[in-house]
Amino acid sequence: MNMSALELGRPRNCAAVLGSLLTAALIVTVHSRCAAPQRLPSAEPREQLEGSEVFPPGYRMEFVCRPGFGRKAYASNVLICAGNGMWRGTGDFCIPKSCTYPGEPDHGRLVMPAAFTFGSTVNFTCDTGYRLIGHSEIECVVRNEVLRWNKDIPICQAIPCAPPPEIANGQHSGMDKEHFEYGDSVTYRCHSPRRGQRPFSLVGEASIFCTTRDSLNGVWSSPAPECKVVTCEQPRVEHGKLLGGYRPLYTFGDTVVFECDFRYSLSGTGASTCRDSDLWEPPLPLCQRSSCDDPPDVRNAVKARLAGNLFPVDTVVTYECQHGHRFSVGKATWNISCLQDFVWSEHPPPCERIPCPDPHIPNGKPIYPWQVKEDYEYGDRLEVVCTKGFAFESRASSITLRCGSEGAWDPAVPECIPEPHCPEPDIPHGKEVDKGRSDYTVGARVRLECEEGFGLQGSESITCGADLSWEPALPFCDKVCGPPPQIPFGQHSGRGGREFPYGTKVTYKCAEGLSLIGDESLYCTSEDGESLEWSGPAPECRAVRCPKPVVQRGRVSPQRFTFPYGLLLRFSCDEGFGLSGAAQSQCRADGTWDPPVPTCQPVRCPKSPTQEDVVVHFNKLWYEVNETVLFRCKRDGFSGTASKTTCSADGTWTPPPMCKKPDVCERALRNKAAFQCGIPLSDLKTLLEVQKLYLEIQKLEKELKTTTYS
């Protein structure tokens, strides 16, 4: 590498350059002596060289750093001449020094280099809208052995614009300013017109702003506008209408939009703007005819296969007659087309209804005179019946004929044939409902009802059967009861009925809280076997309440807190007391208890009847509970040992003052003998069961007597 290839001031390449120089020096060395090394950009020999010296092997050449460079740490600054005539050493022992940070101008910025080292340059740029005053590039140099920048940093000055131009009949918004800089804008407006004058229009850009094309000098973004009177004629388009922008007077910049009437097409642009030439640009459009009108309506015909409501030239429309109709010339369809002058080729004739022949029916006639016509056409209806004594084969009472789309009657014209019938359904005190016929043919249905005061017994609807008898059998009318009497605050089960046959039962009930006084049910009956009437008067609904029954030393069941009419109560006494009065009582309609409420009286035992074999020491007629009496049994004229009997709480003597009969003893002896005599056990068991039955009968008799006394 030659020295000319090295660039001074690029410290990062010094090591590579020094190595190349040493290599070149060693190559040119002849024999073992070293030639003087070439000049290094960052260092120089401490001793000045002549330029033609040679140095013996082992010679040590010391270097010092040139101005703007400093020693690299830990790097040797010595080159040694080797035996092969080459200098040995690193050669990058000096590195560039750095300048201080230069700073940035207001409204500008520094283009940062890799480093601020000796020989490096930095550049400056200004923000948009500012221009550079001074040098845009400075370099780090050595002056008086001190590193510094060779020039001052520049300044950034706002780019100025000349004042905006003034205009006739208007002014801008910056009239009160003297200086205008980059980015400033002004807005122009036109002066108001004097009375009677047309207004001025601002032609051009209303707002302009200060900008630059070379980043040095300011210019306005566009020429100043003009204030001039601009008037465009009223926009009119034949067969078109204005969609928006209507004004009585159109000036510069006004825009109008047109659309064409139905079946007209736009030729040109739909929107036009009033320009400073007093003309509409682009020119107002034209509306040209593009479709025929709607195809004409044809009576009883429909337009088939219409594709929308626009009909360009050569469009074909097909008419089809409605069902049951045809064109007067017999055709089923008719075509017309849209011609070049946007008219239809022809108007089709109307569609007429298809006719049907006169339906003559022997022994038959129409029901309604207004349906009879001289000529029948599709859609006509004719309801026919057979005359008396004749009927349709289908047994229908009437048949409705309809003139069809093929010119025939549907159904086919029927035939009336002689017809048998049932006898007139005549029942005593009865009649037909809505009687509208005098013959009763097979299948005829009749509804029957009875005169007032009579009820229908049987089916109200009967039908004439195939055997010419009525099915079901004729009903009959029987006398009935009228509605049962109503009662205030109550109702009966026959509500809503008008006729009640013999034996009918109706039941009354009262509103909640009231009692039914009287018979709950009435029956439809007869006193004389002829006339019918209700079995009695209607009951009443009244609020009946009996007083609360109080029984001292007794009980009432069921236990209640309310005592309405008809309530039945039962009474009982505490032990040692007996009822005086009835054991049960019922609340009556007059609010009293019947029979009256009983009382509970203390129980007493009566003096027992005299017995021939018992001696009892009674000294009074009645005894209180727990009082005792002595009695003795007489046998063979002698009194036995005295016994006690006590008055019990149930009013009986316990034990009863009775003496056992001798036969009882005999029976006991017989039982003892039976054991001793070896009677078979089965017979003995039967004997004992008979004896047990006898004792139970005696006990029952005793209980019955006790009940009688109480």
VEXMIMAR-574402 format. One record per residue (C-alpha): z, x, y; residue in three letters. Coordinates in steps of 0.05 Angstrom, whole numbers, padded with zeros to 5 digits, always signed. Each point is the difference from the previous one (the first is absolute). Layout:
<rs>
ZXYala ...
</rs>
This chain:
<rs>
+00000+00000+00000met -00018+00027+00070asn +00047-00002+00059met -00050-00044+00036ser +00016-00054-00049ala +00072-00002+00022leu +00021-00045+00057glu +00054+00025+00047leu +00055-00049+00015gly +00000-00029-00071arg +00065+00031-00026pro -00002-00037-00067arg -00061+00044-00020asn +00029+00068+00020cys +00025+00019-00069ala -00068-00014-00031ala -00037+00039+00055val +00047+00060-00006leu -00011+00002-00076gly -00075-00001+00010ser +00003+00056+00051leu +00041+00044-00046leu -00047-00012-00058thr -00060+00019+00044ala +00035+00062+00024ala +00015+00023-00071leu -00072-00014-00022ile -00029+00045+00054val +00050+00055-00012thr -00031+00060-00031val +00038+00039-00050his +00076-00011+00007ser +00011-00001+00076arg +00008-00065+00037cys -00040-00019+00062ala +00033-00034+00059ala +00013-00074-00013pro -00040-00051+00039gln +00033-00036+00058arg +00050-00055-00019leu +00004-00062+00046pro +00076-00006-00006ser +00022+00073-00004ala -00018+00071+00022glu +00021+00070-00023pro +00061+00026+00035arg -00039+00064+00016glu -00067-00009+00034gln -00060+00019-00043leu -00063+00035+00023glu -00043-00039-00048gly -00029+00058-00042ser +00062+00028-00034glu +00010+00004-00075val +00068+00000-00033phe +00023+00037-00061pro +00028-00037-00060pro +00073-00021+00009gly -00008-00007+00076tyr +00045-00055+00027arg -00029-00039+00060met +00051-00044+00037glu -00024-00062+00037phe +00030-00040+00059val -00015-00073+00017cys -00048-00015+00056arg +00022-00045+00059pro +00007-00073-00023gly +00020+00021-00071phe +00067+00016-00031gly +00025+00036-00062arg +00001-00040-00064lys +00067+00001-00032ala +00008+00045-00061tyr -00072+00025+00006ala -00015+00076+00004ser -00041+00023+00061asn -00026+00063-00035val -00067+00015-00034leu -00004+00060-00048ile -00063+00040-00016cys -00008-00002-00075ala -00033+00054-00044gly -00063-00040-00007asn -00012-00001+00076gly +00025-00072+00008met +00057-00023+00044trp +00056-00033-00038arg +00043-00055+00032gly +00003-00076+00015thr -00027+00003+00071gly +00030-00070+00020asp +00063+00028+00031phe -00013-00034+00068cys -00001-00077+00011ile -00019-00037+00064pro +00055-00023+00048lys +00002-00073+00026ser -00004-00031+00069cys +00049-00053+00023thr -00017-00075-00008tyr -00046-00015+00060pro +00020-00073+00009gly -00043-00063+00009glu -00028-00032+00063pro +00020-00070+00021asp -00048-00051-00029his -00029+00054-00046gly +00014+00037-00064arg -00004+00069-00030leu -00047+00011-00059val +00050+00038-00043met -00026+00066-00033pro +00028+00031-00063ala +00044+00046+00042ala +00009+00026+00071phe -00012+00072-00020thr -00033+00055+00039phe -00074-00013+00008gly +00004-00074-00019ser -00026-00055+00046thr +00023-00071+00014val -00039-00059+00028asn +00021-00059+00042phe -00027-00072+00004thr +00018-00058+00045cys +00016-00072-00019asp -00053-00052+00006thr -00011-00016+00073gly +00021+00069+00024tyr -00043+00062+00016arg +00018+00073-00009leu +00012+00042+00063ile +00003+00075-00017gly -00016+00039-00063his -00004-00038-00065ser +00014+00065-00041glu +00051+00056+00010ile +00012+00064-00042glu +00062+00038-00020cys -00010+00071+00031val +00039+00063+00017val +00012+00015+00073arg +00045+00056+00021asn +00020+00007-00072glu +00025-00072+00000val -00032-00058-00040leu -00018-00058+00044arg -00053-00053+00009trp -00060+00023+00040asn -00005-00065+00041lys +00043-00057+00024asp -00002-00066-00039ile -00046-00053+00031pro +00020-00067+00030ile -00026-00070-00019cys -00021-00043+00058gln -00016-00074-00004ala -00075-00011+00004ile -00014-00035+00066pro -00052-00054+00014cys -00031-00017+00066ala +00021-00068+00028pro -00036-00057-00035pro -00061-00027+00037pro +00009-00060+00044glu -00044-00061-00010ile -00028-00054+00045ala +00035-00068-00002asn +00056+00028-00042gly +00054+00052-00008gln +00038+00038-00053his +00073+00003-00016ser +00009+00073+00023gly -00013-00010+00073met +00070+00024+00018asp -00007+00067-00038lys -00030+00066+00025glu +00000+00041-00064his -00024-00020-00068phe +00012+00039-00064glu -00024-00002-00071tyr +00019-00067-00032gly +00008-00039+00065asp -00037-00066+00000ser -00020-00050+00052val -00022-00072-00006thr -00052-00031+00045tyr -00001-00071+00024arg -00045-00039+00045cys +00020-00031+00066his +00011-00075+00002ser -00060-00037+00029pro +00002-00034+00066arg -00002-00076+00004arg -00068-00023-00023gly -00019+00066-00032gln -00010+00010-00074arg +00050+00045-00034pro -00015+00074-00013phe -00007+00024-00071ser +00023+00070-00021leu -00060+00031-00033val +00018+00062-00041gly +00065+00029-00026glu +00059-00032+00036ala +00045+00060-00016ser -00019+00074+00002ile +00044+00060-00014phe +00002+00073+00017cys -00026+00044-00058thr -00035+00066-00010thr -00060+00026-00036arg +00012+00076+00007asp +00077+00001+00000ser -00004+00029+00072leu -00025-00053+00047asn +00017-00073+00001gly -00051-00056+00000val +00006-00076-00002trp -00015-00032-00067ser -00056-00043+00027ser -00033-00019+00065pro +00036-00049+00045ala -00018-00073-00011pro -00035-00045+00050glu +00022-00064+00032cys -00059-00047+00005lys -00015-00073-00003val -00028-00016-00070val -00020-00071-00019thr -00034-00023-00064cys -00033-00068-00007glu +00035-00055-00039gln -00014+00013-00074pro -00037-00057-00033arg -00030+00000-00070val -00039-00062-00022glu +00028-00029-00065his +00059+00048+00006gly +00071-00004+00025lys +00047+00049+00034leu +00057+00020-00046leu +00042+00036+00052gly +00001+00032+00069gly -00021-00060+00042tyr +00008+00011+00075arg -00029-00034+00061pro -00023+00069+00025leu -00017+00059-00043tyr +00009+00071+00027thr -00005+00070-00027phe +00030+00010-00069gly +00006-00074-00018asp -00021-00013-00072thr -00025-00064-00030val -00008-00018-00074val -00049-00054-00025phe -00011-00036-00066glu -00056-00047-00017cys +00005-00074-00013asp -00001-00025-00071phe -00067+00013-00034arg -00021+00052+00052tyr +00002+00076-00012ser +00017+00056+00050leu -00056+00046+00020ser +00029+00060+00036gly +00072+00023+00012thr +00054-00052+00004gly +00039+00037+00055ala -00026+00021+00069ser +00034+00036+00058thr -00013-00005+00075cys -00023+00070+00024arg -00004+00030+00070asp -00074-00017+00000ser +00020-00074+00006asp -00030-00011-00068leu +00028-00018-00069trp -00004+00057-00049glu -00023-00007-00053pro -00041-00061+00022pro +00027-00069-00017leu -00021-00021-00071pro -00046-00057-00022leu +00018-00057-00047cys -00059-00020-00044gln -00006-00058-00047arg +00013+00020-00072ser +00013-00064-00040ser -00023-00072-00009cys +00050-00055+00016asp +00039-00033-00056asp -00048-00033-00049pro -00003-00076+00013pro +00046-00046-00039asp -00034-00046-00050val +00033-00065-00022arg +00028+00003-00071asn -00023+00073-00009ala +00036+00067+00000val -00024+00069+00020lys +00002+00045-00061ala +00014+00074-00002arg +00013+00012+00075leu +00020+00073+00014ala +00037-00006+00066gly -00019-00036+00064asn -00055+00046+00027leu -00072-00014-00018phe -00049+00057+00016pro -00076-00009-00003val -00025-00018-00070asp +00068-00026-00023thr -00011-00056-00051val +00050-00059-00005val -00002-00045-00061thr +00024-00073+00001tyr +00025-00035-00062glu +00013-00075-00004cys +00070-00022-00016gln +00016-00026-00069his -00035-00067-00010gly -00051+00011+00056his -00071+00025+00006arg -00050+00013+00056phe -00043-00059+00019ser -00061+00035-00029val +00035+00011-00066gly +00016+00075+00008lys +00068+00028-00020ala +00000+00059+00050thr -00032+00017+00067trp -00010+00068+00034asn -00007+00018+00074ile -00007+00069+00033ser +00016+00032+00067cys -00066+00016+00038leu -00016+00058+00047gln +00017-00042+00062asp +00069-00015-00031phe -00013-00073-00017val +00003-00033-00069trp -00064-00015-00035ser +00015-00075-00010glu +00054-00054-00005his +00008-00024-00072pro +00000-00076-00014pro +00067-00033-00019pro +00025-00008-00071cys +00002-00072-00025glu +00046-00029-00053arg -00030-00010-00070ile -00008-00076-00015pro +00026-00038-00061cys -00030-00066-00029pro +00033-00069+00010asp +00055-00007-00053pro -00011-00072-00025his +00055-00022-00050ile -00009-00068-00036pro +00067-00038-00001asn +00028+00052+00048gly +00008+00007+00075lys +00024+00049+00053pro +00073-00007+00022ile -00009+00019+00074tyr -00057-00031+00040pro -00002+00059+00049trp -00022+00045-00057gln -00062-00041-00013val -00064+00031+00030lys -00075-00010-00005glu -00011+00074-00014asp +00051+00045-00034tyr +00002+00075+00013glu +00039+00060-00025tyr +00074-00008+00011gly +00000-00076+00003asp +00055-00035-00041arg -00001-00069-00031leu +00060-00029-00036glu -00021-00055-00048val +00036-00051-00045val -00023-00049-00053cys +00002-00075+00015thr +00053-00044-00034lys -00007-00001-00076gly -00036+00067-00002phe +00025+00071-00003ala -00026+00071-00002phe -00006+00031-00069glu +00051+00052+00022ser +00050-00057+00016arg +00009+00029+00070ala +00017-00052+00052ser -00050+00031+00049ser -00049+00058+00002ile -00019+00042+00061thr -00072+00023+00000leu -00021+00061+00041arg -00071+00018+00019cys -00009+00071-00026gly -00038+00060+00024ser -00056-00012-00050glu -00014-00071+00024gly +00037-00034-00057ala +00065-00041-00003trp +00062+00034-00028asp +00024-00028-00047pro -00061-00037-00024ala -00005-00073+00021val +00046-00037-00050pro -00011-00066-00038glu +00046-00062+00003cys +00012-00032-00068ile +00039-00064-00017pro +00075+00016-00007glu +00059-00033-00036pro +00067-00004+00036his +00074-00015-00008cys +00032-00066+00020pro +00030-00006+00070glu +00071+00029-00001pro +00037-00063+00024asp +00077+00002-00006ile +00049-00052+00028pro +00032+00021+00066his -00046+00062+00000gly -00064+00025+00033lys -00048+00059+00003glu +00011+00056+00050val -00060+00010+00046asp -00044-00048-00039lys -00072+00020+00014gly -00040-00023-00061arg -00014-00062-00041ser -00020+00032-00066asp +00042+00042-00046tyr -00045+00045-00039thr +00021+00050-00052val +00038+00056+00034gly +00018-00041+00061ala +00071+00014+00024arg +00043-00053+00034val +00067+00006+00035arg +00047-00060-00001leu +00061-00020+00041glu +00048-00059+00002cys +00017-00049+00054glu +00064+00011+00040glu +00062-00015-00041gly -00035+00020-00065phe -00005+00068-00034gly -00056+00026-00044leu +00021+00009-00073gln -00051+00047-00032gly -00054+00047+00027ser -00024-00012+00070glu -00068+00032-00017ser -00044-00028-00056ile -00070+00020-00023thr -00054-00041-00033cys -00008+00030-00070gly -00061+00007-00044ala +00023-00062-00040asp -00002-00041+00064leu +00076-00005+00003ser +00048+00028+00052trp +00037+00065-00016glu +00058+00000+00001pro +00015-00074-00009ala +00005-00044+00062leu +00070+00005+00032pro +00040-00061+00024phe +00039-00016+00063cys +00074-00014-00009asp +00052-00019+00051lys +00039+00058+00029val +00061+00011+00043cys -00011+00023+00071gly +00031+00063+00028pro +00076+00002-00012pro +00043-00009+00063pro +00012+00061+00042gln +00071+00021+00018ile +00025+00038+00061pro +00018+00073-00014phe -00028-00003-00070gly -00063-00006-00042gln -00024-00024-00068his -00042+00032-00054ser -00059-00048+00011gly -00014+00025+00070arg -00074-00004+00017gly -00016-00053-00053gly -00027-00069+00017arg -00001-00034-00067glu +00055+00002-00053phe -00014-00031-00069pro +00051-00042-00038tyr +00057+00044-00026gly -00009+00055+00051thr +00066+00035+00017lys +00013+00032+00068val +00061+00043+00015thr +00033+00008+00068tyr +00034+00061+00028lys +00033+00014+00067cys -00004+00056+00050ala +00048+00057-00011glu +00072-00019+00019gly -00010-00075-00011leu +00020-00042-00060ser -00043-00053-00035leu +00036-00067+00001ile -00028-00050-00049gly -00047+00005-00059asp -00035+00067-00004glu -00062-00029-00033ser -00042-00064+00009leu -00049-00028-00051tyr -00063-00042+00010cys +00019-00062-00040thr -00011-00076-00003ser +00051-00056+00002glu -00048-00056-00018asp -00051+00038-00042gly -00054-00011+00054glu +00017+00033+00066ser +00024+00072+00004leu +00056+00026+00043glu +00048+00059+00004trp +00063-00007-00041ser +00048+00000+00058gly +00013+00020+00072pro -00009+00072+00020ala +00062+00044+00003pro +00028+00030+00064glu +00011+00070+00023cys +00067+00008+00034arg +00050+00055+00013ala +00058-00020-00047val +00061+00045-00007arg +00063-00017-00038cys +00068+00030+00020pro +00025+00060-00038lys +00041-00025-00059pro +00071+00030-00003val +00041-00005-00065val +00070+00028+00005gln +00020+00039-00063arg -00070-00011-00027gly -00070+00029-00003arg -00071-00024+00020val -00064+00021-00035ser -00051+00021+00015pro +00029+00037+00060gln -00040-00020+00062arg +00004+00006+00075phe -00050-00056+00016thr +00005-00071-00026phe -00066-00038+00008pro -00019-00068-00026tyr -00003-00006-00076gly +00044+00061-00015leu +00042-00010-00063leu +00067+00037-00005leu +00049+00008-00058arg +00076+00006+00009phe +00056+00031-00043ser +00074+00015+00011cys +00044+00060-00007asp +00044+00007-00062glu +00057-00050+00002gly -00039-00049+00042phe -00048-00056-00019gly -00055-00037+00035leu +00015-00065+00033ser -00068-00032+00009gly -00071+00015-00024ala -00018+00069-00026ala -00065+00001+00040gln -00026-00030+00066ser -00067-00004+00036gln -00019+00002+00075cys -00028-00068+00020arg -00048-00021+00056ala +00057-00023+00044asp +00031+00071-00001gly +00058-00019-00048thr +00018+00024-00069trp -00008-00051-00057asp +00046-00007-00036pro +00052+00028+00048pro +00024+00071-00007val +00058+00001-00051pro +00068+00034+00008thr +00041+00045-00047cys +00068-00028-00020gln +00054+00035-00041pro -00007-00010-00075val +00055-00044-00036arg +00010-00018-00072cys +00011-00074-00017pro +00052-00028-00045lys -00031+00002-00069ser -00008-00065-00040pro +00054-00019-00049thr -00009+00023-00072gln +00038-00030-00058glu +00016+00066-00032asp +00015+00039+00065val +00061-00006+00044val -00013+00026+00071val +00052+00003+00055his -00043-00023+00060phe +00040-00020+00060asn -00056-00009+00052lys -00074-00019+00002leu -00029+00066+00026trp +00018+00073-00009tyr -00019+00061+00040glu -00033+00061-00030val +00046+00043-00043asn +00052-00055-00008glu +00024-00006-00073thr +00021-00060-00043val +00037+00000-00067leu -00026-00040-00059phe +00019-00010-00073arg -00036-00022-00061cys +00027-00059-00042lys -00006+00001-00074arg +00033-00047-00048asp +00041-00030+00058gly +00029+00067+00022phe -00017+00042+00062ser -00020+00071-00013gly +00011+00063+00040thr -00014-00005+00075ala -00066+00032+00025ser -00026+00014+00071lys -00065-00020+00033thr -00023+00025+00069thr -00043-00031+00054cys -00062+00046+00005ser -00044+00014+00061ala -00055-00043-00030asp +00047-00061-00001gly +00014+00000-00075thr +00063+00012-00040trp +00001+00065-00039thr +00012-00003-00057pro -00014-00074-00007pro +00062-00040-00018pro -00025-00018-00069met +00027+00002-00070cys -00042+00019-00059lys -00013-00054-00050lys +00026+00009-00071pro -00070+00001-00027asp -00009+00064+00039val +00056+00032-00038cys -00028-00028-00064glu -00067+00032+00016arg +00034+00066+00013ala +00037-00005-00066leu -00065-00017-00034arg -00032+00062+00030asn +00058+00041-00026lys -00007-00031-00067ala -00074+00014+00001ala +00014+00074+00008phe +00051-00003-00056gln -00041-00042-00048cys -00059+00047-00001gly -00054-00044+00033ile -00067+00036+00002pro -00011+00039+00064leu -00064-00037+00019ser +00036-00067-00003asp +00059+00028+00037leu -00047+00026+00055lys -00030-00069+00008thr +00069-00030+00006leu +00021+00048+00054leu -00064-00012+00040glu +00013-00075-00001val +00071+00012+00023gln -00026+00045+00057lys -00048-00055+00022leu +00057-00050+00002tyr +00040+00045+00045leu -00059+00010+00048glu -00009-00076+00005ile +00074-00007+00018gln -00007+00053+00054lys -00062-00035+00030leu +00037-00067+00002glu +00056+00034+00038lys -00048+00029+00052glu -00032-00068+00010leu +00067-00032+00013lys +00017+00053+00051thr -00066-00013+00037thr +00014-00075+00001thr +00068+00010+00032tyr -00026+00045+00055ser 
</rs>
